């Protein structure tokens, strides 16, 4: 029986422990909901040690192939996908290990002081005290002999999951190649627009000089000179804005590579890359190729295989399991009763056991598991159909984008040629006094706009080619044309 004073002491100890735990929670959690939790100084310094350490060749000019190679060695997305594939492969080894026997070494030992009741006609006190000292090392083996296909189904499932992880790893690389390619061509477009803006500034200065010269000869008004100065100022603004866009595009490319933002890279100009060829006119061929090459479609097939294998596992869980077990041990111990001399033993022992287990009733748990597994198979089949639809739509869209971009580039080049001819004529007319500055400024703006359109169309064509190769599933390292 517990004395009331002991009960009060126990309650006091429990209260103190509760208060200590509550104080710990208050110390770890933010003190109030209306103020941000102050991050301890230096808490984020570990992030610096986890930055990419891939060597950068400072004197190397990086073209698209070299940038893709650098990204594949640096980008954390591909490394994460690789580790996921390795983990899935290790899961195969886990299932395969269940086919082999398990061997364990255990040991239990200690001392026990035990009062035990006995009839008083045997012991007048009505109890005796037993002191036991014992050490039992055990070498045990257990081997699952038959499970009637349960392990086979599990092995089939993890192999399918490993296949899906490997395909996902390939998909991660293709997504990275697409991302780097598009960022590279976006940088090329930004550089082209910057070059076009600088040419426009040079053209504006020529026009301003012409207006100033005519004003000096009394052949132009102050309004025309002011308009020319405004055109020049606008051209300088456009150059500044284009420089900012070029810096942003470069930063986006560095981010796509997965290297530190401040990394200096000498990046080759994409204007040196020829335009991609026009795709085949029959888009149906591209769609059929996509359905046999795209990683997401192939992975969807692997997910169906995994779901079907999981269904087999659940269905076979109704079957019996036969296992063989055995152990060999050494019983080294001694026992004493009522302070009598110890009796000792130090003898080996062992056993061999054959077990049979057959599930009979589980309240419907296995039936529910089978129903859920069947639903996952149907879900995987539906996702495969959706992946095929997405693939076909992306191929058609990318095909049309490439055809349109190539046509736009051809048209934009024609516009540039016409705009330059018109500007040259307007400049000569203005210098000779038979043209107006308004006409000259109009043609000047047309040249700048047309040159920018050429660069945008070039980048769009390259990006569309990469998008089509990605949609088909044939986007390879350093090669983005379908």
Secondary structure, 3 states (H helix, E strand, C coil): CCCHHHHHHHHHHHHHHHHHHHHHHHHHCCCCCCCCCCCCCCCCCHHHHCCCCCCCCCCCEECHHHHHHHHHHHCHHHHHHHHHHHHHHHHHHHHHHCCCCEEEEEEEEEEEEEEEECCCCCCCCCEEEEEEEEEEEEEEEEEEEECCCHHHHHHHHHHHHHHHHHHHHHHHHHHHHHHHHHHHHHHHHHHHHHHHHHHHHHHHHHHHHHHHHHHHCCCCCHHHHHHHHHHHHHHHHHHHHHHHHHHHHHHHHHHHHCCCCCCCCEECCHHHCCCCCCCCCCHHHHHHHHHHHCHHHHHHHHHHHHHHHHHHHHHHCCCCEEEEEEEEEEEEEEEEECCCCCEEEEEEEEEEEEEEECCCCCCCHHHHHHHHHHHHHHHHHHHHHHHHHHHHHHHHHHHHHHHHHHHHHHHHHHHHHHHHHHHHHHHHHHHCCCCCHHHHHHHHHHHHHHHHHHHHHHHHHHHHHHHHHHHHCCCECCECCC
